Amino acid sequence: PLECFIYKKGFGRLSSEVYSTDPQDMTNKYIHLTNSSINRHNPNSVQRLAIRQDKQLEGGSKISLDYLWKRLSADGIDTKHLWAKIRQVVLKTLYCVQDTIPGHPNSFELF
């Protein structure tokens, strides 16, 4: 049987510019990608500006999940409900692909 472990400790990745669905922004990799290797080269990074105001962001585009939950809660988001939804997405995703994941006694990778 498929077994999954979801940890509450970890980090979140942020884009280095404010998210936008404007068609003119579709090719802006700094808005749509959260890879720190890409975002550290953004000369207009909102993260660089935010670091001056909030020392929690000194990791660039990565922040701890604890800090992310704190920020989301401050914005009025029900983080317990959000965490439950994230768990549902993970479980439903694994359920859909369980027959294609090869059986390994201790690990597997998703691509």
C-alpha positions as semicolon CSV with decimal commas, in nm:
position;residue;x (nm);y (nm);z (nm)
1;P;0,000;0,000;0,000
2;L;0,105;0,357;-0,067
3;E;0,218;0,548;0,240
4;C;0,268;0,924;0,264
5;F;0,427;1,149;0,524
6;I;0,344;1,521;0,538
7;Y;0,557;1,734;0,765
8;K;0,445;2,057;0,928
9;K;0,799;2,195;0,941
10;G;0,959;2,316;0,623
11;F;0,975;2,624;0,408
12;G;0,769;2,809;0,154
13;R;0,900;2,964;-0,165
14;L;0,793;3,308;-0,281
15;S;0,826;3,479;-0,615
16;S;1,035;3,795;-0,613
17;E;0,759;4,007;-0,767
18;V;0,391;4,045;-0,686
19;Y;0,179;3,779;-0,860
20;S;-0,018;3,891;-1,162
21;T;-0,254;3,730;-1,412
22;D;-0,213;4,017;-1,657
23;P;-0,138;3,866;-2,001
24;Q;0,151;4,111;-2,041
25;D;0,318;3,953;-1,736
26;M;0,292;3,591;-1,855
27;T;0,655;3,580;-1,967
28;N;0,792;3,741;-1,651
29;K;0,973;3,451;-1,485
30;Y;1,015;3,650;-1,162
31;I;0,636;3,657;-1,109
32;H;0,553;3,297;-1,194
33;L;0,855;3,097;-1,073
34;T;0,964;3,055;-0,712
35;N;1,306;2,903;-0,781
36;S;1,559;3,094;-0,570
37;S;1,833;3,038;-0,831
38;I;1,625;3,245;-1,074
39;N;1,478;3,503;-0,836
40;R;1,810;3,608;-0,684
41;H;1,897;3,772;-1,019
42;N;1,588;3,995;-1,023
43;P;1,702;4,358;-0,997
44;N;1,347;4,471;-0,907
45;S;1,292;4,216;-0,632
46;V;1,019;4,303;-0,383
47;Q;1,199;4,064;-0,147
48;R;1,506;4,291;-0,140
49;L;1,286;4,583;-0,041
50;A;1,099;4,380;0,220
51;I;1,421;4,260;0,386
52;R;1,481;4,610;0,515
53;Q;1,146;4,605;0,692
54;D;1,123;4,244;0,802
55;K;1,430;4,044;0,904
56;Q;1,232;3,717;0,863
57;L;1,274;3,752;0,485
58;E;1,653;3,750;0,490
59;G;1,659;3,411;0,318
60;G;1,561;3,559;-0,017
61;S;1,263;3,379;-0,165
62;K;1,242;3,106;0,103
63;I;1,062;3,149;0,435
64;S;0,984;2,903;0,713
65;L;0,636;2,754;0,713
66;D;0,592;2,876;1,071
67;Y;0,653;3,231;0,953
68;L;0,430;3,183;0,648
69;W;0,142;3,065;0,869
70;K;0,197;3,367;1,095
71;R;0,183;3,608;0,800
72;L;-0,124;3,440;0,649
73;S;-0,303;3,445;0,985
74;A;-0,225;3,816;1,018
75;D;-0,396;3,864;0,680
76;G;-0,710;3,689;0,810
77;I;-0,654;3,352;0,642
78;D;-0,770;3,044;0,830
79;T;-0,442;2,850;0,823
80;K;-0,589;2,536;0,982
81;H;-0,843;2,517;0,700
82;L;-0,571;2,589;0,444
83;W;-0,349;2,311;0,586
84;A;-0,642;2,068;0,566
85;K;-0,696;2,164;0,200
86;I;-0,326;2,118;0,123
87;R;-0,338;1,770;0,277
88;Q;-0,645;1,687;0,066
89;V;-0,467;1,796;-0,252
90;V;-0,161;1,584;-0,168
91;L;-0,370;1,277;-0,086
92;K;-0,594;1,311;-0,393
93;T;-0,289;1,357;-0,614
94;L;-0,123;1,046;-0,473
95;Y;-0,446;0,850;-0,506
96;C;-0,463;0,939;-0,876
97;V;-0,108;0,820;-0,947
98;Q;-0,070;0,538;-0,696
99;D;-0,080;0,271;-0,968
100;T;0,208;0,436;-1,157
101;I;0,443;0,478;-0,861
102;P;0,686;0,187;-0,847
103;G;0,704;0,005;-0,516
104;H;1,018;0,088;-0,320
105;P;1,060;-0,019;0,040
106;N;1,164;0,323;0,165
107;S;1,111;0,604;-0,088
108;F;0,992;0,728;-0,426
109;E;1,020;1,041;-0,638
110;L;0,751;1,242;-0,815
111;F;0,833;1,418;-1,142
